[in-house]
Amino acid sequence: MELYYLIVFFIFGLIFGSFYNVVGYRLPNNMSLINPSSHCPKCNHKLGPFELIPVFSYLLQGGKCKNCKAKIAIFYPIFELFTGIVFALIYKIFGISVEMFIALVFASMLLIIMISDFLYMIIPDELLIFCGLLILILKIIVGGIDILLPTFMNMIIPFIALLFIKLLGDKAFKRESMGGGDIKLMLIFGMVLGWQISLFTIVLAAFIALPVTLILDKIKSNNNHELPFGPYLSLAALICLLTRVDIMTILHFLGF
């Protein structure tokens, strides 16, 4: 039965991963998530049911559009597989529970942000509001109305911390160093992960982003390129969510 549920959640992850690709592309562009229906960006060929099967359609078509034979980016099946694995892991870690649904909503938000912020350097407010409210409702179901005050404290501390870092960065670089979406994202991090782990995600995200920045500096002649921070924050938060790391473990690892 355990294997059955793992497979079911993995399949749901594949399906939702395909949908999140659409959301991450269309939402920042203020496009409908329904119309137009999925199509090839090269020839506008409308995709049929057998061309929309996550991962398998890509493999069956040899990574090419059925109509114009244009190459389909391998990112799509990789992202679908990654989402399937994340969904299966969340079920394995949390079991069937309200906490599992909170984790699924949170992870879904993070996955969409990875796409939207990477492609357009935009973290849509609609996404944050929708997921934030849904998570808050689920947390109230678990802990009752009494959780509102501690939840607010967990939200505001990382928000203020990253805002302070942004203001320092703006002053140091004499331009905007970080987008407002990254700051607002910390409200949701605090709600789900708590303020201590949320602060840790900032540090972890910086370490993840550092080698990428160094590589870009090597391959680009101009060092004035901008690097979206949202995907790295999201990946750091996803790591913390799936490992269920706590602040005492982190302090012990650091030797405190």
C-alpha positions in Angstrom: 0.0 0.0 0.0 2.9 2.3 0.8 4.4 1.8 -2.6 1.0 2.4 -4.2 0.6 5.8 -2.6 4.2 6.7 -3.5 3.4 6.0 -7.1 0.1 7.9 -7.0 1.8 11.0 -5.6 4.6 10.7 -8.1 2.1 10.6 -10.9 0.2 13.5 -9.5 3.5 15.4 -9.3 4.2 14.7 -12.9 0.8 16.1 -13.9 1.1 19.1 -11.6 4.7 19.7 -12.8 3.4 20.0 -16.4 0.8 22.5 -15.2 3.3 24.5 -13.1 5.4 25.0 -16.2 2.3 26.7 -17.8 1.6 28.8 -14.6 5.3 29.9 -14.3 5.3 31.0 -17.9 1.8 32.6 -18.2 1.2 34.2 -14.8 4.0 36.8 -15.0 2.8 37.7 -18.5 -0.8 38.2 -17.2 -2.0 35.5 -19.6 -5.0 33.2 -19.0 -4.0 29.8 -17.6 -6.7 28.2 -19.8 -6.7 30.0 -23.1 -5.0 29.5 -25.5 -4.6 25.8 -24.9 -1.2 24.2 -24.8 0.6 24.7 -28.1 4.0 24.6 -29.8 5.7 28.0 -29.4 7.3 27.6 -32.8 4.4 26.7 -35.1 1.4 27.2 -32.7 0.3 23.6 -33.3 -2.3 22.8 -30.7 -1.2 19.9 -28.6 -3.4 16.8 -28.6 -4.0 14.5 -25.6 -1.1 12.2 -26.4 1.3 15.1 -26.7 0.4 16.3 -23.2 1.4 13.2 -21.2 4.2 14.4 -18.8 7.7 13.0 -19.7 6.4 10.2 -21.9 5.2 12.5 -24.7 8.7 14.0 -24.8 10.3 10.5 -25.0 7.8 9.2 -27.6 8.3 12.2 -29.8 12.0 12.2 -29.5 12.1 15.6 -27.9 10.6 17.3 -30.9 7.3 18.9 -31.9 5.1 16.4 -33.7 4.1 19.0 -36.3 7.2 21.2 -37.1 9.9 18.9 -35.6 11.3 21.8 -33.5 13.3 20.7 -30.5 11.4 20.8 -27.1 13.6 22.0 -24.3 14.7 19.1 -22.0 13.9 21.3 -19.1 10.2 20.4 -19.3 10.5 16.7 -18.7 13.2 17.2 -16.1 11.0 19.7 -14.2 8.1 17.3 -14.4 10.2 14.5 -13.0 11.5 16.7 -10.3 8.0 17.7 -9.2 6.9 14.1 -9.2 9.8 13.2 -6.9 9.0 16.2 -4.6 5.4 15.1 -4.3 6.3 11.5 -3.5 8.9 12.6 -0.9 6.3 14.9 0.7 3.9 12.0 1.1 6.7 9.8 2.5 7.8 12.4 5.0 4.5 13.8 6.2 2.0 11.0 5.5 -1.7 11.7 4.8 -2.2 14.7 7.0 -3.0 18.4 7.0 0.8 19.0 7.4 1.2 17.1 4.1 -1.2 19.4 2.3 0.5 22.5 3.7 3.8 21.1 2.4 2.3 20.4 -1.0 0.9 23.9 -1.3 4.2 25.4 -0.2 6.3 23.2 -2.5 4.0 24.0 -5.4 4.5 27.7 -4.8 8.3 27.3 -4.7 8.4 25.3 -7.9 6.3 27.9 -9.8 8.6 30.7 -8.4 11.6 28.8 -9.7 10.3 29.1 -13.2 8.7 32.6 -13.1 11.6 34.3 -11.4 14.2 32.6 -13.5 12.5 33.5 -16.8 11.1 36.9 -16.0 12.6 37.9 -12.6 9.0 38.2 -11.3 7.4 36.5 -8.2 3.7 37.0 -8.9 1.8 38.6 -6.0 -1.3 36.5 -6.9 0.7 33.4 -6.3 1.9 34.5 -2.9 -1.5 35.7 -1.8 -3.3 32.6 -2.9 -0.8 30.1 -1.4 -0.3 32.2 1.7 -4.0 32.3 2.5 -4.5 28.6 1.7 -1.6 27.7 4.0 -2.9 30.0 6.8 -6.4 28.3 6.6 -4.8 24.9 6.8 -2.7 25.9 9.8 -5.7 27.3 11.6 -7.5 23.9 10.9 -4.5 22.2 12.7 -3.8 24.6 15.5 -6.9 26.8 15.9 -7.1 30.5 16.1 -4.4 30.6 18.8 -1.7 30.1 16.2 -2.2 33.5 14.6 0.0 35.5 16.9 3.1 33.1 16.8 2.5 32.7 13.1 2.6 36.5 12.6 5.9 36.7 14.6 7.4 33.9 12.5 6.4 35.8 9.4 7.6 39.3 10.3 11.1 38.5 11.6 12.5 37.0 8.3 10.6 39.6 6.3 12.3 42.5 8.2 15.7 40.6 8.1 15.7 40.3 4.3 14.3 43.9 3.9 17.3 45.1 6.0 19.7 43.1 3.8 18.1 44.6 0.7 18.4 48.2 2.0 22.1 47.6 2.8 22.6 46.1 -0.7 20.8 49.0 -2.4 23.1 51.5 -0.6 26.2 49.5 -1.3 25.5 48.9 -5.0 23.7 52.3 -5.5 20.8 50.4 -7.3 18.1 48.0 -6.5 19.9 44.9 -5.2 16.9 42.6 -4.6 13.3 42.5 -5.8 10.3 43.2 -3.6 9.0 39.7 -4.4 11.9 38.1 -2.5 11.1 40.2 0.6 7.4 39.2 0.5 8.3 35.6 -0.1 9.8 35.5 3.4 6.4 36.0 4.9 5.3 32.6 3.5 8.7 31.1 4.5 8.1 32.2 8.1 4.6 30.9 8.2 5.7 27.4 7.1 9.3 27.0 8.3 9.4 29.3 11.3 11.6 32.4 11.6 14.8 30.6 12.5 14.8 28.2 9.6 13.6 31.0 7.3 16.7 33.1 8.2 18.8 30.0 7.5 17.3 29.7 4.0 18.7 33.1 3.2 22.2 32.0 4.1 21.7 28.6 2.3 20.4 30.4 -0.8 23.4 32.7 -0.9 25.7 29.7 -0.8 23.8 27.9 -3.6 23.8 31.1 -5.7 27.5 31.9 -5.2 29.0 29.2 -7.6 26.3 30.1 -10.2 27.4 33.8 -10.0 31.0 32.9 -10.4 30.3 30.7 -13.4 28.3 33.5 -15.1 31.1 35.9 -14.4 33.5 33.6 -16.2 31.3 33.1 -19.3 29.9 36.7 -19.6 32.2 39.5 -20.5 30.0 42.0 -18.6 29.6 41.6 -14.9 26.5 43.8 -14.7 24.1 40.9 -15.3 21.3 40.5 -12.8 20.7 37.3 -10.9 17.2 36.4 -9.7 17.4 35.4 -6.0 13.9 33.8 -5.8 14.9 30.4 -7.4 17.7 30.0 -4.9 15.6 31.0 -1.9 12.9 28.5 -3.2 15.4 25.7 -3.6 16.9 26.4 -0.1 13.4 26.4 1.4 12.5 23.1 -0.4 15.7 21.5 1.0 14.7 22.6 4.5 11.1 21.4 4.1 12.1 18.0 2.8 14.9 17.4 5.4 12.8 18.8 8.2 16.0 20.3 9.6 15.6 22.2 12.9 17.7 25.1 14.3 19.3 22.9 17.0 20.6 20.5 14.3 22.0 23.5 12.4 23.7 25.0 15.5 25.2 21.6 16.4 26.5 21.2 12.9 28.2 24.6 13.1 29.8 23.6 16.4 27.7 25.7 18.8 
